[in-house]
């Protein structure tokens, strides 16, 4: 099997085999991150532009580190330091970037569909690092990598995702990826933060009671409230939200004894997750961060064309 996609725009377009190839490739790259010299010449001569028009810590850093560990030339631009603040359109920005002959553009943008729009207007590969409330494919893939490491297989897992589902691109990508790989997804959150018809995306069940959602779960993933994407106030108070939808040591006991706790970050301690759980023995949150580098190395490698060139030798 080989990876046939020029771009990585979302999980929705991927097959089970695509996801499997990415996870297996990420596994092979993870070892590099534990070496004394954390670098291989795989993408030497390739140029990667990380264009982040939204704030980011983990995603931006791990894409930059991933590119550098593959020996690519990486260049970072942000919305606040680009000509977008002067009124330049995304298309004009993209055309100017393309004129400098990059091989891959990694883009995070506040508008859903921006990476797709970009991919139709440039000749190089485009990787979606998060677009609006639409998708965040690399996050979903590193989540699956972490689950597979800790649980052995994704097939058959009961995964509870709790929080602001409506505005979460992570939730949407995770639903596509998890159900495609044979897991069952339980979604939980206030009715004001649960999109109508979300269960139609796959093997998904919707709950409004966190205790019912996490009972017997293998994986509990907590999501923050995305205030920046809400035009109206969707809950009475953060204190009330924490009371009814926050993960704490008491309700975590309802999950399986060996359940793992995940969070894509950034965490709001005391709101969707208590410090006792965030720092507890069941959390694998830093494993997610570590796997983010390996997963993004895999994505950059697979869309770069290096794999096909090596296959043809």
GITA-V689779 format. One record per backbone hydrogen bond with DSSP energy under -1.0 kcal/mol. NH is the residue of the N-H (numbers start at 1). CO is the residue of the C=O. Records with the same first field share a line. If there is no record, write none. Layout:
BEGIN
NH=CO + CO
END
This chain:
BEGIN
8=126
14=11
19=15
20=16
21=17
22=18
23=19
24=20
25=21
26=22
27=23
28=24
29=25
30=26
32=29
33=30
34=31
35=32
39=37
40=69
43=70
44=41
46=43
48=73
49=104
50=75
51=106
52=77
53=108
61=57
62=58
63=59
64=60
65=61
66=62
67=63
68=64
69=65
71=68
72=67
73=46
75=48
77=50
79=52
85=82
86=83
87=84
88=83
93=89
94=90
95=91
96=92
97=93
98=94
99=95
100=97
101=98
103=47
104=47
105=125
106=49
107=127
108=51
109=130
114=111
117=113
118=114
119=115
120=116
121=118
125=103
127=105
128=8
129=107
131=135
132=109
134=131
140=136
141=137
142=138
143=139
144=140
145=141
146=142
147=143
148=144
149=145
150=146
151=147
152=148
156=182
157=154
159=184
160=219
161=186
162=221
163=188
165=163
166=193
168=165
172=168
173=169
174=170
175=171
176=172
177=173
178=174
179=175
180=176
181=177
182=179
183=178
184=157
185=203
186=159
187=205
188=161
189=207
193=190
194=191
198=195
200=197
201=198
204=202
205=185
207=187
213=209
214=210
216=254
217=214
218=158
219=158
220=260
221=160
222=262
223=162
227=225
229=226
230=227
241=237
242=238
243=239
244=240
245=241
246=242
247=272
252=248
254=251
255=252
256=217
259=256
260=218
261=282
262=220
270=273
271=268
274=247
278=274
279=275
280=277
284=261
288=284
289=285
290=286
291=287
292=288
294=290
295=291
296=292
297=293
298=294
299=295
300=296
301=297
302=298
303=299
309=305
310=306
311=307
312=308
END
